[in-house]
Amino acid sequence: MKKTFLISVILALLSTIFGSLYLYDIGQRNKSMSEPVKVIVAGSKIEQGKIITSQMLKEKLVPKQYAQPKHISSIKDFYIEGNPSFMSIVAFEEGEQITSTKILPITSDAGISNTIPDNKRAVTLIFDRDEVAGIISPGSRIDLISIIEYENKDKSFSESSVVVAQNLLVLAVGNDVIGGIKDLKNENITVNLPVTMAVSITEAQEIMLAREKGVIKIALRPAGDLSISHLEPVKISDILKDASKSSIKQPNNAKEIQKSQKEALEIINKYSLK
């Protein structure tokens, strides 16, 4: 009887000890999870493909249990040798925690492929240097406009301009890559400059077709303008208005031809003497 009672007491004590240790462990874990940790959040909305700078970021204390996996705890981690060295591969809303899985390192040595946002492709077009240099830079947003000549149903030819793609992110201009150190080598030697931009696969198809069939020009968008507009193609007749309806009277005999030639020569001589 005494032995049974002793065993019961010992088991009760062990149960109390283990229960206390379990509750203590839970308390410690809850205390640990509730301790504040520092995370980095977006100070304002950060668009996809943007180079991340300190002005875009804020430090914030949150309970450890609310810190996202792979969170970043210091703004300095976004810089390498004093230069902003990461870009967003997704858009961040204001106050959203920035994690290492949603940013990408960008350096001039990393190559263009490391700067392409998710679900995008890189397409490169060659432009006249005067159209690009000092105007378009990595990080710019642009539209592409194509001028195409085509045959109408009546077998006549017309020209139209059409907006092929809108709100494209420029990844590189020449050797200058987004987020990289500007490469000045041979900068002023070439007549043409390649411009690399991030596009969807559908936009890539349309751009390639427009390049083969016509001429493509760049239109620079103002900073912060991300709008997409539905625009109809513009025909040359839309610009010239009623000019296409008018006809030039053609000379119908040798005398009228001679008269027209004489008038043309008089005009040329008149202006060449000035």
C-alpha positions in Angstrom: 0.0 0.0 0.0 2.7 2.4 1.0 4.7 1.5 -2.2 1.7 2.2 -4.4 1.1 5.5 -2.7 4.8 6.5 -3.1 4.7 5.6 -6.8 1.6 7.8 -7.2 3.2 10.7 -5.5 6.4 10.4 -7.7 4.3 10.2 -10.9 2.3 13.2 -9.8 5.5 15.2 -9.1 6.9 14.2 -12.5 3.7 15.1 -14.2 3.8 18.5 -12.5 7.4 19.1 -13.4 6.9 18.1 -17.1 3.8 20.2 -17.3 5.6 23.2 -15.9 8.5 22.7 -18.3 6.1 22.4 -21.2 4.2 25.6 -20.2 7.5 27.4 -19.6 8.7 26.3 -23.1 5.5 27.6 -24.7 5.8 30.8 -22.8 9.4 31.3 -23.9 8.4 30.6 -27.5 5.5 33.0 -27.4 7.7 35.6 -25.8 10.3 35.0 -28.5 7.8 35.3 -31.3 6.3 38.5 -29.9 9.7 40.2 -29.7 10.0 43.0 -32.3 12.4 42.5 -35.2 13.4 45.1 -37.8 12.2 44.6 -41.4 12.5 46.8 -44.5 9.2 47.8 -46.1 8.4 49.9 -49.2 8.0 53.6 -48.3 5.8 54.1 -51.3 4.6 51.9 -54.2 7.6 50.4 -56.1 7.0 49.4 -59.6 8.2 46.2 -61.1 11.7 46.6 -62.7 12.6 49.7 -60.6 16.1 50.1 -59.2 15.6 50.2 -55.4 17.1 53.2 -53.6 17.0 54.2 -49.9 14.4 56.9 -50.7 11.9 54.1 -51.5 12.4 52.2 -48.3 11.6 52.4 -44.6 12.7 50.5 -41.5 9.8 49.0 -39.4 9.6 47.0 -36.2 7.1 44.1 -36.3 6.6 41.1 -34.0 8.9 38.2 -35.1 5.9 36.1 -36.0 4.8 38.6 -38.6 8.2 38.9 -40.2 8.1 37.4 -43.7 10.6 34.6 -44.5 13.8 35.9 -46.1 13.0 39.4 -44.9 15.7 42.1 -45.2 16.6 43.9 -42.0 18.8 46.8 -43.2 18.7 49.4 -46.0 22.4 49.0 -46.4 21.8 45.5 -47.8 20.4 47.1 -50.9 23.7 48.8 -51.7 27.1 47.5 -52.9 30.0 49.8 -52.6 27.7 52.7 -52.1 25.6 52.1 -55.2 22.0 50.8 -55.4 22.4 47.3 -56.6 19.0 45.6 -56.6 15.8 45.9 -58.7 12.3 44.8 -57.9 11.1 41.8 -59.9 7.6 42.3 -58.7 5.6 45.4 -57.7 5.6 46.3 -54.0 2.7 48.2 -52.4 3.4 50.9 -49.7 4.2 49.2 -46.4 4.8 45.8 -47.9 7.8 43.9 -46.6 10.6 43.5 -49.1 12.1 40.0 -49.2 15.2 38.6 -50.9 13.1 36.4 -53.1 11.4 39.4 -54.7 14.5 41.4 -55.7 17.3 40.8 -58.1 21.0 41.9 -58.0 21.9 44.1 -60.9 25.5 44.9 -62.0 27.0 45.7 -65.3 28.8 42.3 -65.1 25.6 40.4 -64.4 24.3 40.6 -68.0 20.9 41.6 -69.3 19.2 38.3 -68.5 19.5 39.0 -64.7 17.5 42.3 -65.2 14.5 40.9 -67.0 11.3 41.0 -64.9 9.2 37.8 -64.4 7.1 36.8 -67.5 9.0 39.2 -69.7 11.5 38.9 -72.6 14.3 41.2 -73.6 14.1 42.6 -77.2 16.8 44.8 -78.7 16.3 47.3 -81.5 18.9 49.5 -83.2 18.2 53.3 -83.3 20.1 56.3 -84.7 22.3 57.7 -82.0 20.7 61.1 -82.2 17.3 59.6 -81.4 18.5 58.0 -78.2 21.7 59.5 -76.7 20.9 61.8 -73.8 17.1 61.1 -74.2 16.5 57.4 -73.4 18.3 55.8 -70.5 18.1 52.5 -68.6 14.9 52.6 -66.4 13.1 54.9 -68.8 9.5 54.0 -69.9 8.8 54.2 -73.6 6.3 53.5 -76.3 7.1 52.1 -79.8 5.5 53.5 -82.9 5.8 51.7 -86.3 5.4 53.4 -89.7 4.3 50.8 -92.2 3.5 50.9 -95.9 0.9 48.5 -97.0 -1.3 47.6 -100.1 -5.0 48.5 -100.1 -7.7 46.4 -101.6 -7.6 48.5 -104.7 -3.9 47.7 -105.1 -2.8 51.2 -104.1 -0.3 51.8 -101.3 -0.8 53.7 -98.1 1.3 54.5 -95.1 0.1 54.3 -91.5 1.6 54.8 -88.1 0.6 52.5 -85.3 1.5 52.2 -81.6 3.0 48.7 -81.4 3.7 48.6 -77.7 3.2 50.9 -74.7 4.9 51.4 -71.3 8.0 49.3 -71.9 10.9 49.3 -69.4 14.3 50.1 -70.9 16.8 47.6 -69.6 19.9 48.9 -71.5 21.1 51.6 -73.9 24.3 50.6 -75.6 26.7 49.3 -72.9 24.7 51.1 -70.1 22.7 48.4 -68.2 20.0 49.2 -65.7 21.5 49.3 -62.2 25.0 49.0 -63.6 27.9 51.4 -63.7 27.7 53.5 -66.9 30.3 52.3 -69.5 31.7 55.3 -71.3 34.1 53.2 -73.4 33.4 53.8 -77.2 30.4 55.8 -76.2 30.8 58.5 -78.9 32.2 56.3 -81.6 29.2 54.3 -82.9 26.6 55.9 -85.2 23.8 53.7 -83.9 22.8 52.5 -80.4 21.1 49.3 -79.4 18.2 49.8 -77.0 17.1 46.7 -75.0 13.6 46.6 -73.4 11.4 44.2 -71.4 8.4 43.0 -73.3 5.8 40.3 -73.1 6.0 37.4 -75.6 3.1 38.8 -77.5 4.7 42.3 -77.7 7.9 40.6 -78.9 6.0 39.0 -81.8 4.4 42.3 -82.8 7.6 44.3 -82.5 9.5 41.8 -84.6 6.9 41.8 -87.4 6.7 45.6 -87.3 10.5 45.8 -87.6 10.5 43.6 -90.6 7.7 45.4 -92.4 8.4 49.1 -91.5 10.3 51.6 -89.4 10.1 51.7 -85.6 10.5 54.9 -83.6 10.7 55.6 -79.8 8.4 57.9 -77.8 9.6 58.6 -74.3 7.0 58.6 -71.5 6.9 61.1 -68.6 8.1 59.7 -65.3 5.3 57.9 -63.4 3.0 57.6 -66.4 2.1 53.9 -66.6 -1.2 54.3 -68.5 -2.2 52.2 -71.5 -4.4 53.8 -74.1 -6.4 52.3 -77.0 -5.2 54.1 -80.1 -6.3 53.7 -83.7 -3.7 53.7 -86.5 -3.1 57.0 -88.2 -3.1 57.1 -92.0 -1.4 59.6 -94.2 -4.8 60.7 -95.4 -5.7 61.6 -91.8 -2.9 64.0 -91.7 -3.3 65.5 -95.2 -7.0 65.6 -94.8 -8.6 66.5 -98.2 -5.3 66.6 -100.0 -5.8 63.0 -101.2 -9.0 64.0 -102.9 -7.4 66.7 -105.0 -5.7 65.9 -108.2 -2.9 67.7 -110.1 -3.9 68.6 -113.7 -1.5 66.8 -116.0 -0.2 68.5 -119.2 -1.8 66.8 -122.2 0.4 68.1 -125.0 3.9 69.1 -125.8 3.2 72.8 -125.6 1.9 72.5 -122.0 4.9 70.4 -121.0 7.3 73.0 -122.4 5.3 75.8 -120.5 5.5 73.8 -117.2 9.2 73.2 -117.7 9.9 76.9 -118.4 8.0 78.0 -115.3 9.9 75.4 -113.2 13.2 76.7 -114.5 12.3 80.3 -113.8 11.4 79.4 -110.1 14.7 77.5 -109.7 16.7 80.4 -111.2 14.9 82.9 -109.1 15.8 81.2 -105.8 19.3 80.1 -106.8 20.3 83.8 -107.3 19.4 84.7 -103.7 
